[in-house]
Amino acid sequence: MAVKLQNNFLPHTFNQKQAAEYIGVSVPTFRKYLAAGKLPQPMRLGDRILRWSRNALDRWLMSRDA
Protein backbone atom coordinates (compact mmCIF):
# COMPACT_ATOMS: atom_id res chain seq x y z
CA MET A 1 0.00 0.00 0.00
CA ALA A 2 1.49 3.34 -1.06
CA VAL A 3 1.41 6.21 1.37
CA LYS A 4 0.42 9.50 -0.16
CA LEU A 5 2.15 12.44 1.52
CA GLN A 6 0.10 15.54 2.04
CA ASN A 7 1.73 18.96 1.98
CA ASN A 8 0.84 19.34 5.67
CA PHE A 9 3.35 16.54 6.31
CA LEU A 10 6.01 19.26 6.12
CA PRO A 11 4.37 22.65 6.54
CA HIS A 12 5.92 25.54 4.64
CA THR A 13 7.28 23.30 1.91
CA PHE A 14 6.32 23.06 -1.74
CA ASN A 15 6.43 20.40 -4.40
CA GLN A 16 7.84 21.40 -7.80
CA LYS A 17 4.58 22.74 -9.22
CA GLN A 18 3.78 24.70 -6.06
CA ALA A 19 7.33 26.08 -5.85
CA ALA A 20 7.20 27.23 -9.48
CA GLU A 21 3.90 28.98 -8.84
CA TYR A 22 5.25 30.53 -5.63
CA ILE A 23 8.21 32.15 -7.40
CA GLY A 24 6.08 33.13 -10.39
CA VAL A 25 7.49 30.96 -13.18
CA SER A 26 6.20 28.06 -15.24
CA VAL A 27 7.15 24.50 -14.34
CA PRO A 28 9.41 24.17 -17.43
CA THR A 29 11.23 27.39 -16.46
CA PHE A 30 11.53 26.13 -12.87
CA ARG A 31 13.10 22.92 -14.19
CA LYS A 32 15.55 24.93 -16.33
CA TYR A 33 16.57 27.03 -13.31
CA LEU A 34 17.00 23.86 -11.25
CA ALA A 35 19.14 22.16 -13.91
CA ALA A 36 21.29 25.30 -14.19
CA GLY A 37 21.85 25.39 -10.43
CA LYS A 38 20.02 28.70 -10.04
CA LEU A 39 17.56 27.51 -7.38
CA PRO A 40 18.01 26.37 -3.80
CA GLN A 41 18.49 22.64 -3.52
CA PRO A 42 15.35 20.74 -2.53
CA MET A 43 14.95 18.46 0.46
CA ARG A 44 14.90 14.86 -0.73
CA LEU A 45 12.27 12.80 1.10
CA GLY A 46 12.86 9.59 -0.77
CA ASP A 47 13.94 8.54 -4.23
CA ARG A 48 11.36 10.64 -6.02
CA ILE A 49 9.94 13.11 -3.50
CA LEU A 50 11.42 16.60 -3.50
CA ARG A 51 10.28 19.56 -1.42
CA TRP A 52 11.46 23.17 -1.38
CA SER A 53 11.36 25.21 1.79
CA ARG A 54 9.41 28.45 1.62
CA ASN A 55 12.22 30.18 3.54
CA ALA A 56 14.82 29.05 1.00
CA LEU A 57 12.64 30.25 -1.88
CA ASP A 58 12.03 33.58 -0.11
CA ARG A 59 15.80 34.08 0.32
CA TRP A 60 16.32 33.20 -3.35
CA LEU A 61 13.65 35.70 -4.42
CA MET A 62 15.19 38.45 -2.25
CA SER A 63 18.65 37.77 -3.68
CA ARG A 64 17.29 38.24 -7.20
CA ASP A 65 15.79 41.61 -6.28
CA ALA A 66 19.09 42.89 -4.88
Accessible surface in RSA format (square Angstrom, percent):
REM  Atomic radii and reference values for relative SASA: ProtOr
REM  Chains: A
REM  Algorithm: Lee & Richards
REM  Probe-radius: 1.40
REM  Slices: 20
REM RES _ NUM      All-atoms   Total-Side   Main-Chain    Non-polar    All polar
REM                ABS   REL    ABS   REL    ABS   REL    ABS   REL    ABS   REL
RES MET A   1   231.93 120.1 147.73  97.8  84.21 200.5 123.86 105.3 108.07 143.2
RES ALA A   2   101.24  93.1  66.45 102.5  34.78  79.1  75.84 106.8  25.39  67.3
RES VAL A   3   125.37  82.5  97.40  88.2  27.97  67.4 100.88  87.7  24.49  66.4
RES LYS A   4   175.13  85.4 153.16  94.0  21.98  52.3 101.35  91.2  73.78  78.6
RES LEU A   5    51.86  28.9  32.58  23.3  19.28  48.5  33.70  23.7  18.16  48.9
RES GLN A   6   108.07  60.4 101.48  74.2   6.59  15.7  37.74  80.3  70.33  53.3
RES ASN A   7    57.77  39.8  47.41  45.8  10.36  24.9  25.95  62.5  31.82  30.8
RES ASN A   8   123.18  84.9 100.09  96.7  23.09  55.6  40.55  97.6  82.63  79.9
RES PHE A   9   116.48  58.3  92.81  57.5  23.68  61.6 100.99  61.2  15.50  44.4
RES LEU A  10    54.39  30.3  53.90  38.6   0.48   1.2  54.00  37.9   0.39   1.0
RES PRO A  11    90.36  65.9  75.71  69.0  14.65  53.3  79.92  66.0  10.44  64.9
RES HIS A  12   112.08  61.3  96.88  67.3  15.19  38.9  72.87  75.1  39.21  45.6
RES THR A  13     8.31   5.9   7.82   7.9   0.49   1.2   7.43  10.0   0.88   1.3
RES PHE A  14    33.64  16.8  33.64  20.8   0.00   0.0  33.64  20.4   0.00   0.0
RES ASN A  15    50.78  35.0  50.78  49.1   0.00   0.0  11.73  28.2  39.05  37.7
RES GLN A  16    44.78  25.0  42.13  30.8   2.65   6.3  18.09  38.5  26.69  20.2
RES LYS A  17   144.71  70.6 141.97  87.1   2.74   6.5  85.49  76.9  59.22  63.1
RES GLN A  18    67.03  37.5  62.04  45.3   4.99  11.9  26.63  56.7  40.40  30.6
RES ALA A  19     0.00   0.0   0.00   0.0   0.00   0.0   0.00   0.0   0.00   0.0
RES ALA A  20     1.06   1.0   1.06   1.6   0.00   0.0   1.06   1.5   0.00   0.0
RES GLU A  21   134.60  77.3 116.08  87.8  18.52  44.1  43.80  84.7  90.80  74.1
RES TYR A  22    84.58  39.5  57.88  32.9  26.70  69.5  49.84  37.5  34.74  42.8
RES ILE A  23    18.20  10.4   0.04   0.0  18.16  43.8   1.91   1.4  16.29  44.2
RES GLY A  24    63.72  78.6   0.00   N/A  63.72  78.6  33.17  91.0  30.55  68.4
RES VAL A  25    38.45  25.3  21.13  19.1  17.32  41.7  30.73  26.7   7.73  21.0
RES SER A  26    61.87  52.3  44.57  59.5  17.31  39.9  48.91 104.1  12.97  18.2
RES VAL A  27    37.80  24.9  35.15  31.8   2.65   6.4  35.15  30.5   2.65   7.2
RES PRO A  28    77.94  56.8  74.51  67.9   3.43  12.5  76.84  63.4   1.10   6.8
RES THR A  29    41.49  29.5  41.49  42.1   0.00   0.0  16.90  22.7  24.59  37.2
RES PHE A  30     0.00   0.0   0.00   0.0   0.00   0.0   0.00   0.0   0.00   0.0
RES ARG A  31   131.73  55.3 127.45  65.0   4.28  10.2  43.15  59.0  88.58  53.7
RES LYS A  32   145.05  70.8 136.54  83.8   8.51  20.3  87.29  78.6  57.76  61.5
RES TYR A  33    45.68  21.3  45.51  25.9   0.17   0.4  21.36  16.1  24.32  30.0
RES LEU A  34    41.86  23.3  33.93  24.3   7.93  19.9  33.99  23.9   7.87  21.2
RES ALA A  35    95.86  88.1  51.74  79.8  44.12 100.4  64.44  90.8  31.42  83.2
RES ALA A  36    66.90  61.5  28.35  43.8  38.55  87.7  41.49  58.4  25.41  67.3
RES GLY A  37    54.83  67.6   0.00   N/A  54.83  67.6  24.44  67.1  30.39  68.1
RES LYS A  38   123.12  60.1 108.57  66.6  14.55  34.6  66.65  60.0  56.47  60.1
RES LEU A  39     9.32   5.2   0.00   0.0   9.32  23.4   1.71   1.2   7.61  20.5
RES PRO A  40    29.54  21.5  16.12  14.7  13.42  48.8  28.88  23.8   0.66   4.1
RES GLN A  41   137.45  76.9 114.02  83.3  23.43  55.8  60.63 129.1  76.82  58.3
RES PRO A  42    26.83  19.6   9.71   8.9  17.12  62.2  10.13   8.4  16.70 103.8
RES MET A  43    75.28  39.0  68.37  45.2   6.91  16.5  43.63  37.1  31.66  41.9
RES ARG A  44   155.96  65.5 126.59  64.5  29.37  69.9  52.73  72.1 103.23  62.6
RES LEU A  45    59.67  33.2  32.50  23.2  27.17  68.3  41.26  29.0  18.41  49.6
RES GLY A  46    37.87  46.7   0.00   N/A  37.87  46.7  33.85  92.9   4.02   9.0
RES ASP A  47   136.62  95.7 113.41 112.9  23.22  54.9  31.74  74.7 104.88 104.6
RES ARG A  48   220.45  92.6 188.92  96.3  31.53  75.1  73.43 100.4 147.02  89.1
RES ILE A  49    58.81  33.5  56.55  42.1   2.26   5.4  58.81  42.3   0.00   0.0
RES LEU A  50    43.17  24.0  38.29  27.4   4.88  12.3  38.29  26.9   4.88  13.1
RES ARG A  51    36.28  15.2  36.28  18.5   0.00   0.0   0.29   0.4  36.00  21.8
RES TRP A  52     1.12   0.4   0.38   0.2   0.73   1.7   1.12   0.6   0.00   0.0
RES SER A  53    32.40  27.4  29.92  39.9   2.49   5.7  24.11  51.3   8.30  11.6
RES ARG A  54    86.81  36.4  86.81  44.3   0.00   0.0   7.02   9.6  79.79  48.4
RES ASN A  55    95.56  65.9  93.03  89.9   2.54   6.1  12.46  30.0  83.10  80.3
RES ALA A  56    16.50  15.2  14.35  22.1   2.15   4.9  14.87  20.9   1.64   4.3
RES LEU A  57     0.00   0.0   0.00   0.0   0.00   0.0   0.00   0.0   0.00   0.0
RES ASP A  58    44.50  31.2  43.28  43.1   1.22   2.9  17.76  41.8  26.74  26.7
RES ARG A  59   145.86  61.2 140.60  71.7   5.27  12.5  64.84  88.6  81.02  49.1
RES TRP A  60    32.35  13.0  26.81  13.0   5.54  13.0  25.23  13.5   7.12  11.5
RES LEU A  61    52.00  29.0  51.30  36.7   0.71   1.8  51.30  36.0   0.71   1.9
RES MET A  62   124.91  64.7 118.18  78.2   6.73  16.0  77.89  66.2  47.01  62.3
RES SER A  63    73.55  62.2  50.54  67.5  23.01  53.0  46.00  98.0  27.55  38.6
RES ARG A  64   133.18  55.9  99.54  50.7  33.64  80.1  32.88  44.9 100.29  60.8
RES ASP A  65   128.35  89.9  92.60  92.2  35.75  84.5  33.31  78.4  95.04  94.8
RES ALA A  66   120.75 111.0  51.37  79.3  69.38 157.8  89.27 125.7  31.48  83.4
END  Absolute sums over single chains surface
CHAIN  1 A     5077.0       4027.4       1049.6       2725.2       2351.8
END  Absolute sums over all chains
TOTAL          5077.0       4027.4       1049.6       2725.2       2351.8
